């Protein structure tokens, strides 16, 4: 493998590992939010915070997909969160 191809393969592997960790974190954050929502009193008192937890998980999942995408531009357009999609469009 040529040196540049080796670097590209290493970057791709690194990006996939980072994507995997981000996906795992999003699942853990989502599970934490779901657990807290299980207590109706907590859910009612902390709805804004619980929504923020959900937003964090969604952002992590979207970023993981970007890192693992074959076509970054296509994956950016698939991001469901408008504010994150707009920020990622600035990368072009």
Backbone torsions as a table, in degrees:
resi	resn	phi	psi	omega
1	UNK	NA	133.6	178.8
2	UNK	-66.6	152.9	-177.8
3	UNK	-54.1	-43.5	-179.5
4	UNK	-66.6	-39.3	178.0
5	UNK	-65.1	-35.9	178.5
6	UNK	-65.2	-42.6	178.0
7	UNK	-64.3	-43.7	179.4
8	UNK	-62.4	-41.8	178.8
9	UNK	-65.2	-40.0	178.7
10	UNK	-65.4	-41.2	177.8
11	UNK	-63.4	-42.3	179.0
12	UNK	-61.9	-44.7	178.7
13	UNK	-63.5	-41.0	178.4
14	UNK	-63.3	-43.9	179.2
15	UNK	-62.0	-39.1	179.3
16	UNK	-66.1	-38.8	178.2
17	UNK	-67.0	-42.0	177.1
18	UNK	-62.7	-42.5	178.4
19	UNK	-59.8	-41.5	179.6
20	UNK	-62.9	-44.0	179.0
21	UNK	-64.9	-42.6	177.9
22	UNK	-61.1	-41.5	178.2
23	UNK	-63.7	-43.6	177.9
24	UNK	-61.4	-44.2	178.6
25	UNK	-61.7	-40.2	180.0
26	UNK	-62.9	-38.6	178.2
27	UNK	-67.3	-39.6	179.0
28	UNK	-66.5	-43.0	178.9
29	UNK	-64.5	-42.5	178.6
30	UNK	-62.7	-41.1	178.5
31	UNK	-64.9	-38.2	176.8
32	UNK	-61.8	-47.1	178.3
33	UNK	-60.4	-42.7	179.4
34	UNK	-64.0	-39.1	178.5
35	UNK	-63.2	-44.0	179.3
36	UNK	-67.0	-33.2	177.9
37	UNK	-69.8	-17.8	179.1
38	UNK	-66.0	-21.3	176.8
39	UNK	-100.7	104.8	-174.2
40	UNK	-57.6	-35.3	179.4
41	UNK	-64.3	-45.2	177.7
42	UNK	-63.7	-44.9	-178.5
43	UNK	-59.1	-43.8	-178.5
44	UNK	-68.4	-38.6	-177.3
45	UNK	-78.2	-22.9	-172.6
46	UNK	-127.3	33.7	-176.7
47	UNK	-56.3	-44.3	-179.5
48	UNK	-61.7	-42.3	178.9
49	UNK	-66.5	-38.7	178.8
50	UNK	-67.0	-36.4	175.9
51	UNK	-67.2	-35.8	176.8
52	UNK	-65.3	-38.6	176.5
53	UNK	-61.0	-44.0	178.8
54	UNK	-63.1	-40.4	179.4
55	UNK	-63.6	-40.1	176.9
56	UNK	-59.5	-46.0	-180.0
57	UNK	-62.3	-41.6	179.5
58	UNK	-64.1	-41.8	179.0
59	UNK	-64.6	-43.5	179.1
60	UNK	-60.4	-44.1	-179.4
61	UNK	-63.7	-42.3	178.8
62	UNK	-64.5	-42.2	178.9
63	UNK	-66.2	-36.8	176.7
64	UNK	-60.8	-43.9	179.7
65	UNK	-64.3	-36.4	177.7
66	UNK	-63.3	-44.3	-179.0
67	UNK	-64.6	-28.3	-175.9
68	UNK	-98.4	0.3	-173.9
69	UNK	-76.0	143.4	172.2
70	UNK	-75.8	-34.2	179.3
71	UNK	-126.7	103.8	-176.2
72	UNK	-58.6	-44.7	-176.9
73	UNK	-61.9	-40.2	178.5
74	UNK	-65.5	-43.6	-178.3
75	UNK	-67.7	-34.9	176.4
76	UNK	-58.3	-42.7	-178.4
77	UNK	-69.5	-16.8	178.3
78	UNK	-87.4	-8.3	-179.3
79	UNK	-63.3	127.3	-176.8
80	UNK	-79.5	-21.1	-179.3
81	UNK	-90.8	115.1	-175.4
82	UNK	-54.9	-46.9	-175.1
83	UNK	-64.8	-38.0	178.3
84	UNK	-71.7	-40.9	178.4
85	UNK	-58.7	-44.6	179.9
86	UNK	-63.3	-41.4	178.4
87	UNK	-63.5	-40.5	-178.5
88	UNK	-72.9	-27.0	175.1
89	UNK	-63.9	-26.6	179.3
90	UNK	-68.6	-14.9	179.6
91	UNK	-70.7	-20.7	-175.8
92	UNK	-70.4	NA	NA
